[in-house]
Amino acid sequence: MGGAQGTAKVNWRQLAGREVIIWPDNDVAGKEAAKSILQELNKANGFSGLASVVDTKSLALPEKWDLADKIPEHITLETIKEAINNS
């Protein structure tokens, strides 16, 4: 995809009509990329509201944490479900 700066280069229309939940890396670049991805998905979906972003700040995650990292001890499956449902 080209990293956080490459979001405009992706053909997001492939996800048109699908519900998409974006889970950004917990750093400035990740959050900026998530905003950009959300804008691109909204364009592809005709601004139908099918795309959303998880608020990682509400989870008190370590700086630079992402989904490939070990889940912090204070995060449970229920916490993850809540974060997704609240996105």
N, C-alpha and C positions, 0 to 999 in steps of 0.2 A: 504494500500500500504506500510505502514511502514515509512512514512515520507520521508524527503529529502534523507535519507541514504538508503532507500529501493527500489530505482528505478530499480536496477538490478534483483530484485526478481519477477518482474511483467512479465507476458506473453504478451509482446508487439506485438507479431505476430497477435493478434486479430485485431489490427489496420492496418495491412499490406494492402496496396492498397488504403488507405483512406487518405484524406487530413486532417492534424492535425495541429492546431495552439496552441502552448503552451503559456499560460499567467502566468509567474512566480510571486510568492510573491515578493514584492519589498524589499528584504533583501539578504544578502550574501547566506544564505542557500537556499532560493528560486531560486536564479539565478544559483547556482551550481546544484540544482536538475533539473532545466530546461535544462542545458547543458547535464546532464546525460540522461535525458529522450529523448532529441533530438538524442543523439548517439544511444540509444537503438531502437528508432523508425526508424532511418536510417538503422540500421542493419536489422530490420524486413521488411523494404520496399526495400531492396537491394540498398540503397543509391540513390533512385529515386527522392529525393528532395520534397517529399510530406509533410514533416514536417518542421515547422518553429517556431521561438520564438519571441514574442512581445518584443520590446525594451522598457521596463518600464521606463528606465532612460530618454528617450525623452519626457515622459509625465509629468515629474516633480512631481511624486507621493510622498506622505509622506513615510518615512522609515517604513518598515514592512507592508505596505498597501497590501491588496490582494482583489480579486474579491468579497469576502464575506463582505467586509467593505463598508460603505457608500461612494458613489462616490464623490470625491472632487468637489467643486463648479466650478473650472476652467476647468473641464473635461465635454465635451458635447458628445452626441451620435456621432456627426460627428468626434470628436477627437478619439473616440474609434474605429470607422470604419477605420479611417486613420491608426491608430496603427496596426490594424489587416491587412489591405491591404499592409502595408509596412513591415510586418514581413517576 
